[in-house]
Amino acid sequence: MEAIILFDGICNFCNSSVQFIIKRDPKGYFKFASLQSEIGQQLLKQYGVSKQIDSLIVIEKQKVYIKSSAALQISKKLSGFWRCFTILRVLPPFFRDFLYDLVAKNRYNWFGKRDSCMLPTEEMKKRFLV
């Protein structure tokens, strides 16, 4: 079974992160949808996640991961040394999420944002939910 990553489609950092994940997920375990998309909104409703949430979300095996837990869930499936980051699970979630929130709060200022969601390449399209 695959996992679904919901991301902020207008955030440059988030879009770059999706491309980063795709390159390090050669088996195609992760599928993607923007939070702003119709399917993204349907998944939020289906899993009882607030539409106001401003976070990376991973849905895997009927479980929802948000913020730093979502990032660590992703890292454990990536190729290369990225799996090593799962050791950060030993840190209390309030500490991990504090750091996550710091980046999330400033992501538009630091990395910018788009007027609309990114358009995936033909190769990437099969990884996106529509």
C-alpha positions in Angstrom: 0.0 0.0 0.0 1.2 3.5 -0.8 1.2 6.5 1.4 -0.2 9.9 0.4 1.6 13.2 1.1 -0.5 16.4 1.3 1.5 19.6 0.8 1.0 23.3 0.4 0.8 23.6 -3.4 1.7 27.3 -3.5 4.7 27.1 -1.2 8.1 27.0 -3.1 9.7 25.1 -0.2 7.0 22.5 -0.2 7.1 22.1 -4.0 10.9 21.6 -3.8 10.4 19.1 -1.0 8.0 17.1 -3.2 10.6 17.0 -6.0 13.3 16.0 -3.5 11.1 13.2 -2.2 10.3 11.9 -5.7 14.0 11.7 -6.6 14.7 9.6 -3.4 11.6 7.4 -3.7 12.4 5.3 -6.7 9.8 2.7 -5.9 7.0 5.3 -6.0 5.8 4.6 -2.5 4.5 8.1 -2.0 1.7 9.7 -4.0 1.0 13.5 -3.7 -1.8 16.0 -3.6 -1.8 19.6 -2.7 -3.8 20.7 0.3 -5.6 23.2 -2.0 -6.8 20.5 -4.4 -10.2 18.9 -4.4 -8.8 15.5 -3.5 -6.6 17.1 -0.8 -9.7 18.7 0.7 -11.6 15.4 0.4 -8.8 13.5 2.2 -8.7 16.1 5.0 -12.5 15.6 5.5 -12.3 11.8 5.3 -9.5 11.6 7.9 -11.0 14.2 10.2 -8.2 16.7 9.7 -9.1 20.4 10.1 -9.1 22.3 6.7 -7.3 25.1 8.6 -4.2 22.9 9.2 -1.1 24.4 7.7 1.2 21.4 7.7 2.7 18.6 5.7 0.4 15.6 6.1 1.2 11.9 5.5 -1.6 9.4 5.3 -0.3 5.9 5.6 -2.2 2.7 6.5 -5.3 4.6 7.6 -3.2 6.8 10.0 -2.5 10.5 9.7 0.9 12.1 10.5 1.4 15.8 10.7 4.3 18.2 11.1 7.6 16.7 12.3 6.0 13.2 12.6 5.0 13.4 8.9 8.5 14.5 7.9 10.0 11.6 9.9 7.5 9.1 8.4 8.7 10.2 4.9 12.4 10.0 5.8 12.1 6.4 6.8 11.0 5.4 3.3 13.6 7.4 1.3 16.6 5.9 -0.2 20.1 6.8 1.1 21.1 8.1 4.4 17.8 10.0 4.8 16.5 7.1 6.8 18.9 8.0 9.6 16.7 11.0 10.4 14.2 8.7 11.9 16.4 8.6 15.0 15.0 12.1 15.7 11.8 10.3 16.9 13.6 10.1 20.3 13.1 13.8 20.7 9.8 14.8 22.3 7.2 15.8 19.6 6.7 19.3 21.2 10.4 20.0 20.6 10.4 18.6 17.0 7.2 20.4 16.2 8.5 23.7 17.6 11.4 23.5 15.1 8.9 22.4 12.3 6.6 25.3 13.1 9.5 27.8 13.0 10.3 26.8 9.4 6.6 26.5 8.5 5.8 29.9 9.8 8.6 31.5 7.8 8.5 29.4 4.6 6.8 32.0 2.4 9.3 34.7 3.6 12.3 32.5 3.2 11.4 30.6 0.1 8.5 32.5 -1.5 5.3 31.3 -2.9 3.5 30.7 -6.2 0.3 32.1 -7.5 -0.9 28.5 -8.2 0.1 24.9 -7.6 3.1 23.6 -9.5 2.5 21.7 -12.8 4.2 18.3 -12.6 6.2 17.0 -15.5 4.8 14.1 -17.5 7.0 11.7 -15.6 5.8 13.1 -12.2 2.1 13.1 -13.1 1.6 9.4 -12.3 2.7 10.2 -8.7 0.0 12.9 -8.2 -3.6 12.2 -7.2 -6.3 13.9 -9.3 
